[in-house]
Amino acid sequence: MFYAPRTEPHGLPHDPFLALVAPRPIGWISTLSADGVRNLAPYSYFAAFSTRPYVVGFSSSGRKDSLVNVEATGEFVFNLAVYDLREAMNASSAGVGPEVDEFTLAGLTSVPGRVVRAPRVVETPVALECVHTQTVPILGKAGGEAKNWLVLGEVVGIHIADEVLTNGHVDITRLRPLARLGYRDYASIDTIFEMDRPRA
């Protein structure tokens, strides 16, 4: 099949685009509101964008609490969503008001970051403390009013649990990170393989 998404319906029961760019890492983003309320929410549009400096980002569809909090405080934490925390991650996705603490809602423990004040999920083996660098409105070719925003942050603190390190390497099979596949589908990574780059 082929369709031009700006002008043609896809004709399928659900939007296939969400399942085509997959797997996607989940940005489990924790923030603190200007009033001190903890917030935790998963974002399926998340990625690492550079290494010098380390920069990660998530895309917010609408001006959700995470975006508002990041812009108000200048901080956020990426918490790695892993298989053992899948139910808690899902619970934190509930569409609740800004006064609701999703850490409590999901039954999770938090501590403030070492470099930032934003909280992190104690139960996850990996967390990246970030300072906000920019918010970029996402627009189509025709322009118009933004409905999605890319939130970027520089990583200023990295937490790695010792038990996921094997011979000095992060062991993905011990982490079992979750990935979003589209629809209601998720996957966890527990198998890896190596490939050497070809020499020129």
Sequence and secondary structure as in RCSB ss.txt:
>XXXX:A:sequence
MFYAPRTEPHGLPHDPFLALVAPRPIGWISTLSADGVRNLAPYSYFAAFSTRPYVVGFSSSGRKDSLVNVEATGE
FVFNLAVYDLREAMNASSAGVGPEVDEFTLAGLTSVPGRVVRAPRVVETPVALECVHTQTVPILGKAGGEAKNWL
VLGEVVGIHIADEVLTNGHVDITRLRPLARLGYRDYASIDTIFEMDRPRA
>XXXX:A:secstr
    TTTS   SSS THHHHS  EE EEEEEE TT  EEEEEESSEEEEEETTEEEEEEEESS HHHHHHHHHSE
EEEEE BGGGHHHHHHTTS   TTS HHHHHT  EEE SSSSSEEETTSSEEEEEEEEEEEEEEETTEEEEEEEE
EEEEEEEEEE GGGEETTEE HHHH BEEEEETTEEEE            
